[in-house]
């Protein structure tokens, strides 16, 4: 089957064409430059850009995939969670297209789609997917940090999530305290590569807590107080690199330790990771090292599929249709606060 998928949950307009477990096209129109001067995503501006970009991005995806609209067998779109008005653009556009074509329409849970992105490559998804279930999956982004036990295909259980700031949010807020340009997380990662991760000792929130929950607000606050006491540090380029490396080490330590501990407790030998923060080089390196020590298989989402994209939406929609999932009702609405259960 051939599926057109749409993702507009935040500040990327993305349309993908998926067929038989392969992503034929996955076009993403980023709004980073638009929001940079505000230091973060402005919902009203994001919505306006989705309205402007939806048609051109859709045409580009169809053109790249060499698919004509009548060839589509189904349409899917992110239903939640996300920014309400931004979600509305993609969801209603997909809904309307499916209605006009008289094809099935599926509303997809954004986080559930992330669970499947580590399995997407040039080969069909089904080629190596089932043999690595069950697994423990880390989803880590600017808005969310969670651990999920994937027990079987389309069968998962939320183990824990962030109690306050997400890991990506902590990266970005610390970067702003340091004065780094938006988006701050990738810039902090770049500077940390040349820094000493043991230069400063920052807290590892909930590291020893037996739960699978996360908390990063305290770490951000610790950095703020540290900078208030050491304002001259920001004038020393190498000390800034050391600061970035030390903050990054604290965040990565928590993410890796709690992920591997959950996998060990449950008794699974496969770990996956996805979401925007999974592009962080130190996180990828430390997850690989920890998995090797544990004797676990590690699957990381491709860097191009870590951030929000319609490819993962289409892949999950296809899996659901193959499992005979019921189409989303034509009168369904967005679910901005849709939690993964």
C-alpha positions in Angstrom: 0.0 0.0 0.0 1.0 3.6 -0.5 0.4 6.1 2.3 0.8 9.9 2.4 1.6 11.0 6.0 1.7 14.5 7.5 3.4 15.9 10.6 2.8 19.4 12.0 2.9 18.9 15.7 5.4 21.8 16.4 7.6 23.8 14.0 8.3 21.5 11.2 6.0 20.9 8.2 6.7 17.4 7.0 5.0 15.2 4.4 6.2 11.6 3.6 5.2 8.9 1.2 5.6 5.4 2.6 5.2 2.1 0.7 5.8 -1.5 2.0 7.9 -0.4 4.9 10.0 2.0 2.9 10.0 5.8 3.1 10.0 6.9 -0.6 10.1 10.6 0.3 10.3 12.5 3.6 10.2 16.2 3.0 10.7 18.5 6.1 10.4 22.3 6.0 12.1 23.6 9.1 11.2 26.9 10.8 14.4 27.3 12.9 15.5 30.5 11.3 12.0 32.0 11.7 11.9 31.4 15.5 15.6 32.0 16.2 15.1 35.7 16.9 12.6 34.8 19.6 14.7 32.2 21.2 12.0 29.5 20.9 8.9 28.4 19.0 6.2 31.0 18.6 2.9 29.0 18.1 1.2 31.6 16.0 4.1 31.9 13.6 4.5 28.1 13.4 0.8 27.7 12.5 1.1 30.4 9.8 4.1 28.6 8.3 2.3 25.3 8.3 -0.5 26.9 6.3 2.0 28.3 3.9 4.1 25.2 3.5 1.6 22.3 3.5 0.8 22.3 -0.2 4.4 22.9 -1.5 5.8 20.3 0.8 3.1 17.8 -0.2 3.8 18.3 -3.9 7.5 18.0 -3.3 7.0 14.6 -1.5 4.8 13.2 -4.2 7.2 14.4 -6.9 10.2 12.8 -5.1 8.4 9.6 -4.6 7.1 9.6 -8.1 3.6 8.9 -6.9 0.4 10.5 -8.2 -2.5 11.3 -5.8 -4.8 8.6 -7.3 -2.2 6.0 -6.3 -2.6 6.7 -2.6 -4.2 3.9 -0.5 -4.4 5.8 2.8 -3.6 9.1 4.5 -2.2 9.6 8.0 -1.4 12.6 10.1 -0.2 13.4 13.6 -3.2 13.7 15.9 -1.3 14.6 19.1 0.4 15.6 21.3 1.6 19.0 20.1 0.8 22.7 19.7 -3.0 22.8 19.1 -3.1 25.1 16.2 -0.1 23.6 14.5 -1.6 20.1 14.9 -4.8 21.3 13.4 -3.3 22.3 10.1 -1.8 18.9 9.3 -4.5 16.8 10.8 -7.4 18.6 9.0 -5.4 18.7 5.7 -4.8 15.0 5.9 -8.4 14.3 6.9 -9.7 16.4 4.1 -7.5 14.7 1.5 -8.6 11.2 2.7 -12.2 12.2 2.6 -11.9 13.6 -1.0 -10.1 10.4 -2.2 -12.5 8.2 -0.2 -9.5 6.5 1.4 -8.8 5.4 5.0 -7.4 8.0 7.3 -5.4 7.4 10.5 -4.6 9.8 13.3 -1.3 8.9 14.8 0.1 9.4 18.3 3.4 11.2 17.8 5.4 9.5 20.6 4.2 6.0 19.5 5.6 6.8 16.0 9.0 7.6 17.5 9.1 4.1 18.9 9.3 2.8 15.3 11.8 5.3 13.9 14.9 3.3 15.0 13.8 0.5 12.7 13.5 2.6 9.6 16.4 2.2 7.1 16.7 1.6 3.4 15.3 -1.8 3.8 11.6 -2.6 4.5 10.7 -2.2 8.2 9.5 -5.8 8.6 12.9 -7.2 7.5 14.4 -7.0 11.0 11.7 -5.5 13.2 10.0 -8.4 15.0 13.2 -10.2 16.1 14.1 -7.3 18.4 10.9 -7.1 20.4 10.5 -6.8 23.3 12.7 -3.8 24.0 13.0 -0.8 26.2 12.8 2.5 24.2 14.1 5.9 25.3 12.2 8.8 23.7 14.0 12.0 24.4 13.3 15.4 22.8 12.8 19.1 23.6 9.4 18.5 25.0 9.4 14.9 26.3 11.6 12.4 28.0 10.2 8.9 28.6 11.0 5.2 28.8 8.7 2.7 27.2 8.5 -1.0 27.4 7.6 -2.3 23.9 6.2 -5.7 24.7 5.0 -6.6 21.1 4.2 -4.8 17.9 1.7 -2.1 18.7 1.7 -3.2 22.4 3.7 -1.0 24.7 3.6 0.3 28.3 4.9 3.7 29.6 7.5 3.0 32.3 8.3 6.6 33.2 8.5 10.2 32.0 9.8 13.6 33.0 8.3 15.2 36.1 9.2 18.7 35.0 11.7 19.8 32.3 12.5 17.3 29.5 16.2 16.6 28.7 16.1 18.7 25.5 14.4 21.5 27.3 17.3 21.4 29.9 19.8 21.5 27.1 18.2 24.5 25.4 17.6 26.5 28.7 21.2 26.0 29.8 22.4 27.0 26.4 20.3 30.2 26.7 21.9 30.9 30.2 25.3 30.6 28.5 24.3 32.9 25.7 24.4 30.3 22.9 22.3 30.9 19.7 19.0 29.1 19.1 18.5 26.2 18.9 20.9 25.8 21.8 21.1 22.1 22.3 23.1 21.3 19.1 25.4 24.3 19.8 26.0 23.0 23.3 26.8 19.6 21.9 29.3 21.1 19.5 31.1 23.1 22.2 31.1 20.1 24.6 33.1 18.0 22.2 36.2 20.2 23.1 35.4 20.5 26.8 36.3 18.5 29.9 33.2 16.7 31.2 34.7 16.4 34.7 35.5 20.1 35.1 32.4 20.8 37.1 30.2 18.5 39.2 26.5 19.1 38.5 23.7 17.0 40.0 22.2 13.9 38.4 18.5 14.3 39.3 16.7 11.0 40.2 19.8 9.0 39.1 19.5 6.8 42.2 15.7 6.9 42.4 14.4 3.4 41.6 11.6 4.8 39.5 11.9 5.3 35.7 10.9 8.9 35.9 13.2 11.8 35.0 13.7 15.4 36.3 15.9 18.0 34.8 14.6 21.3 36.3 17.0 21.0 39.2 20.0 20.7 37.0 19.0 23.8 35.1 18.6 25.7 38.3 22.0 24.5 39.5 23.7 25.8 36.4 21.9 29.2 36.9 23.2 29.6 40.4 26.7 28.4 39.3 26.8 31.1 36.7 25.6 33.8 39.1 28.5 32.9 41.4 31.0 32.6 38.5 30.0 35.3 35.9 33.6 35.7 34.6 33.6 32.1 33.4 31.5 33.2 30.3 34.4 35.3 29.1 36.7 32.3 29.0 36.0 30.3 25.8 37.6 27.1 27.1 35.8 27.3 30.4 32.5 27.6 28.5 33.4 24.4 26.6 34.1 22.7 29.9 30.8 23.9 31.3 28.9 22.6 28.2 30.7 19.2 28.5 29.9 19.0 32.3 26.2 19.8 31.8 26.0 17.3 28.9 27.7 14.6 30.9 25.1 15.0 33.8 22.2 14.8 31.4 23.6 11.8 29.4 24.6 10.0 32.6 21.0 10.1 33.8 19.5 9.1 30.5 21.9 6.2 29.9 21.8 4.8 33.5 18.0 4.8 33.8 17.5 3.3 30.4 20.0 0.4 30.8 18.7 -0.2 34.4 15.1 -0.5 33.2 16.1 -2.9 30.5 18.0 -5.0 33.0 15.1 -5.0 35.4 12.6 -6.1 32.9 14.9 -8.6 31.3 15.1 -7.5 27.7 18.3 -7.4 25.6 17.4 -4.7 23.2 17.4 -0.9 23.7 16.2 1.7 21.2 16.4 5.5 21.3 14.7 8.2 19.3 13.7 11.8 19.4 15.6 15.0 18.7 18.1 14.7 21.6 19.1 11.3 20.2 21.2 13.3 17.7 23.5 14.3 20.5 26.9 12.7 19.9 27.7 12.0 23.5 24.4 10.3 24.1 24.8 8.0 21.1 28.3 7.1 22.2 27.4 6.4 25.8 24.4 4.4 24.9 26.5 2.3 22.6 29.1 1.8 25.3 26.5 0.9 28.0 24.7 -1.5 25.6 28.0 -3.3 24.9 28.7 -3.7 28.6 25.2 -5.0 29.2 25.4 -7.4 26.2 22.3 -5.6 24.7 21.4 -4.8 21.1 21.1 -1.1 20.5 19.1 0.5 17.8 19.3 4.3 17.4 17.1 6.3 15.1 18.9 7.6 12.0 19.9 11.2 12.7 17.5 12.4 9.9 14.6 10.6 11.6 15.3 11.7 15.2 13.5 15.1 14.9 9.9 15.4 14.0 9.1 14.0 10.6 6.2 12.4 8.6 8.2 9.3 7.7 7.7 7.8 11.1 4.1 8.8 11.1 3.6 6.9 7.8 5.5 3.8 8.9 3.4 3.4 12.0 0.2 4.0 10.1 1.2 1.3 7.7 1.8 -1.1 10.5 -1.5 -0.3 12.0 -3.3 -0.9 8.7 -1.6 -4.2 8.3 -2.8 -5.2 11.7 -6.4 -4.2 10.6 -6.6 -1.1 12.8 -9.9 0.8 12.4 -9.6 4.1 10.5 -9.9 7.3 12.5 -13.5 8.6 12.4 -14.1 11.5 9.9 -15.3 13.7 12.7 -12.3 13.1 15.0 -10.4 16.1 16.3 -6.8 16.7 17.4 -5.6 15.6 20.8 -3.0 18.1 21.9 -2.4 16.4 25.3 -2.6 12.8 24.1 -0.4 10.9 26.5 1.4 7.6 25.6 0.0 5.0 27.9 
